[in-house]
């Protein structure tokens, strides 16, 4: 199941990149109007450093507070191979 999910994500991402390259489109992520630093008139160095600082502060804070993402659990009674019936 995980392999299928990875394959789907890779195929979708690669397909999107190839499409952007072939038609010469700039992805919306790179539009200057959508970037907070640009809209506030800040230089890219300041916004880059702010992003680094935020990431380096959030990660230790999450470890200290014990934050975790939810885990996927499967019921114990479920048959791992549905084709075996």
N, C-alpha and C positions, 0 to 999 in steps of 0.2 A: 504494500500500500504506500509506503514512504517513497519507494522508487518511482511509482506512478506520479506522485505529487511532485517530486524533484524534476522528473522528465517534463511534466506539464509547465512548470515554472520556467525551466531553461528554454523550452520551445517557444513559449510566449514572449519571453524577454528577448531572445535572439531574433525572433520574427519581427518584433517591434523595432529593434535596432537596425536590422537589414532594411526594413521599410523606410525608416527615417533617412538612412544613408542613400538609398536609391532615389528617393524623391527630393532629397536635399532639404528636409524639414528640420527646424530647430525644435527640440522637445520643449514642452511648456515649462519644465523645471528650470530651463536656462533663460526664460524670458525675464528681462530685467524688471518688469513691472510687478512680478510676483515675488521678488526677493525683498525681505524685510529691510535689510541693510541698505539696499539701493533706494527704497522708498523713503527711508529716513535720512538719506544723504550721507551715510557713513562709508568710509573706504572699506574695500574688501578685506584688508589686513585686520581691521578691528572686528568685523563680523566673523572672520575665520577664528581669531583668537577667542572671541566670546563663545563660539560653538565648541571649541576645544575645552575651554574652562568649564562650560556647562556639563559636557560629557564626563570630564574627569571628576566633577563634584557629584553628579547624580549616581554614578556607579558605586563609589565607596559608601555613599549615603544609603543606597539600596541594600548593600551588604550589611551595613550596621543595623538597619531596621528589619532585616530579614525578608525584604520584598522578594517575591518569586512570581513567575508567570504561572497560570493554572496548568496543571498536568492533565493529559488525556488518560483516562483509565477505561479499561474494558471489563465488562462483567466476567466473573470467574467461571460462570456456567456456560459461557458462549463457546461454541465449537470453533477452534482456530482455523479449521479447514472446512468450509461449507460444502465442498465437493465430495467429502467423504460419506455423505448420507446416501 
